Amino acid sequence: ERDKRTIMVQTINYGHWRHWQWISRTYGRAGVRRVIEETPESEFRPAALKLASLLFGIQRMKYASRSAYIRNQKALARA
């Protein structure tokens, strides 16, 4: 549960179809959609993001530059 965002992002970027099916069964389509929408576009490979958007019905993505996202995560970890 603690690493579910990392698991989903890496699966979407590098996983095979059976891995995509597993995250969908494990976390639910709505859960996967929510994590993808809350994750900056820069975390995903462009082709993988396009497919995920089609499969999970994602209309909009959160945009943040990679450096801004990393700074934000470090600030949250310190708090």
Contacts in CASP RR format, 6 or more apart in sequence:
PFRMAT RR
TARGET T0000
AUTHOR 0000-0000-0000
METHOD contacts of the structure
MODEL  1
ERDKRTIMVQTINYGHWRHWQWISRTYGRAGVRRVIEETPESEFRPAALK
LASLLFGIQRMKYASRSAYIRNQKALARA
4 27 0 8 1.000
4 35 0 8 1.000
5 35 0 8 1.000
5 39 0 8 1.000
7 23 0 8 1.000
8 23 0 8 1.000
8 27 0 8 1.000
8 32 0 8 1.000
8 35 0 8 1.000
8 36 0 8 1.000
9 35 0 8 1.000
9 39 0 8 1.000
9 43 0 8 1.000
9 44 0 8 1.000
11 19 0 8 1.000
11 20 0 8 1.000
11 22 0 8 1.000
11 23 0 8 1.000
12 20 0 8 1.000
12 23 0 8 1.000
12 36 0 8 1.000
12 44 0 8 1.000
12 48 0 8 1.000
12 49 0 8 1.000
12 52 0 8 1.000
13 44 0 8 1.000
13 45 0 8 1.000
13 48 0 8 1.000
20 55 0 8 1.000
23 32 0 8 1.000
24 32 0 8 1.000
27 35 0 8 1.000
29 56 0 8 1.000
32 56 0 8 1.000
33 56 0 8 1.000
33 57 0 8 1.000
33 58 0 8 1.000
36 44 0 8 1.000
36 52 0 8 1.000
36 53 0 8 1.000
36 56 0 8 1.000
36 58 0 8 1.000
36 61 0 8 1.000
37 58 0 8 1.000
37 60 0 8 1.000
37 61 0 8 1.000
37 62 0 8 1.000
38 62 0 8 1.000
39 62 0 8 1.000
40 61 0 8 1.000
40 62 0 8 1.000
40 63 0 8 1.000
40 64 0 8 1.000
40 65 0 8 1.000
40 66 0 8 1.000
40 69 0 8 1.000
41 49 0 8 1.000
41 61 0 8 1.000
41 62 0 8 1.000
41 63 0 8 1.000
42 64 0 8 1.000
42 65 0 8 1.000
42 66 0 8 1.000
42 69 0 8 1.000
43 66 0 8 1.000
43 69 0 8 1.000
44 52 0 8 1.000
49 61 0 8 1.000
52 58 0 8 1.000
53 61 0 8 1.000
64 72 0 8 1.000
END
